[in-house]
Amino acid sequence: MDLVNPLLLIPLLVCPVFIIAGLILIFSPPKKINYLYGYRTKRSMKNQETWDYAQPVAGRHLIYFAMAYLCTSLIHAIAPDISDVFGAALSLGFLIIGVIILFRKTESDIREKFGEI
């Protein structure tokens, strides 16, 4: 098994961090709006109610994304001859697209709950 291949290595390093961050947002979210820790966007920081709602929602989405992103490492098993450069580009592309989807989904959930703020 080639653990150096970025298509395998990047998800294996990133996903545990995302899962831990998601669990923190769910079980120990920041109590007050701050600029240091938590899901911080203009919409989530609008007032305390949106802040309190956004933290566990973002945490759940973060965990779902981490699980889906971890599955991308299976591409390495299916196509082990992918070059390191292409594997890194593919893995980072999935990561960027996934984070964009994560933010869009969380913002959509906040908008659905509170309307346009």
C-alpha positions in Angstrom: 0.0 0.0 0.0 1.4 3.4 -1.1 0.6 5.8 1.8 2.5 8.6 0.1 0.0 8.9 -2.7 -1.8 12.2 -2.1 -5.1 10.8 -3.3 -5.0 8.6 -0.2 -2.9 10.6 2.2 -4.8 14.0 2.0 -8.2 12.6 3.0 -6.7 10.5 5.7 -5.1 13.6 7.3 -7.9 16.1 6.7 -10.9 14.0 7.6 -10.1 13.3 11.3 -9.5 17.1 11.8 -12.9 17.9 10.1 -14.7 15.2 12.2 -13.2 16.5 15.5 -14.1 20.1 14.5 -17.6 19.0 13.7 -18.0 17.2 17.0 -16.8 20.3 18.8 -19.3 22.5 17.0 -22.1 20.0 17.9 -21.2 19.2 21.5 -19.2 22.3 22.6 -20.2 25.2 20.4 -19.1 28.7 21.2 -21.7 30.3 23.4 -21.3 33.9 22.2 -20.6 35.4 18.8 -16.9 35.7 18.3 -14.3 36.1 15.6 -12.1 33.3 16.8 -13.9 30.0 16.9 -17.1 28.6 15.4 -18.9 28.7 12.1 -18.4 32.4 11.3 -20.2 34.0 8.4 -22.1 37.2 8.0 -25.4 35.3 8.2 -24.4 33.2 11.2 -23.1 36.2 13.1 -26.2 38.4 12.5 -27.6 37.7 15.9 -27.3 35.3 18.8 -30.2 33.1 17.6 -28.7 32.5 14.2 -25.3 31.9 15.8 -26.7 29.3 18.2 -28.5 27.5 15.3 -25.6 27.6 12.9 -23.0 26.0 15.1 -24.4 22.4 15.4 -25.8 22.6 11.8 -22.3 23.4 10.5 -20.8 20.7 12.7 -23.1 18.0 11.2 -22.4 19.2 7.7 -18.7 19.1 8.4 -18.9 15.5 9.6 -21.0 14.5 6.6 -18.5 16.1 4.3 -15.5 14.4 6.0 -17.1 11.0 5.6 -17.8 11.7 1.9 -14.3 13.1 1.3 -12.8 10.0 3.0 -14.6 7.9 0.3 -12.6 9.8 -2.4 -9.5 8.0 -1.1 -11.1 4.8 -2.6 -10.2 6.2 -6.0 -6.6 5.2 -5.2 -7.7 1.6 -4.7 -9.6 1.7 -8.1 -6.9 3.4 -10.0 -3.6 3.0 -8.2 -1.5 4.1 -11.1 -2.7 7.8 -10.9 0.4 10.0 -10.7 1.1 11.9 -7.5 0.6 15.3 -9.1 -2.7 14.3 -10.6 -3.8 12.6 -7.4 -2.9 15.7 -5.4 -4.8 18.0 -7.8 -7.8 15.6 -7.8 -7.9 15.3 -4.0 -7.5 19.1 -3.4 -10.2 19.7 -6.0 -12.6 17.5 -4.2 -11.6 19.2 -0.9 -12.3 22.7 -2.3 -15.6 21.7 -4.0 -16.7 20.0 -0.8 -15.9 23.0 1.4 -17.9 25.2 -1.0 -20.8 22.8 -0.8 -20.5 22.7 3.0 -20.8 26.5 3.3 -23.6 26.7 0.7 -25.6 24.0 2.5 -25.1 25.5 5.9 -26.0 29.0 4.7 -29.1 27.5 2.9 -30.2 25.9 6.2 -29.8 29.2 8.0 -31.7 31.0 5.3 -34.5 28.4 5.4 -34.9 28.7 9.1 -34.6 32.5 9.5 -35.3 33.9 6.0 -33.2 36.5 4.3 -31.3 38.4 6.9 
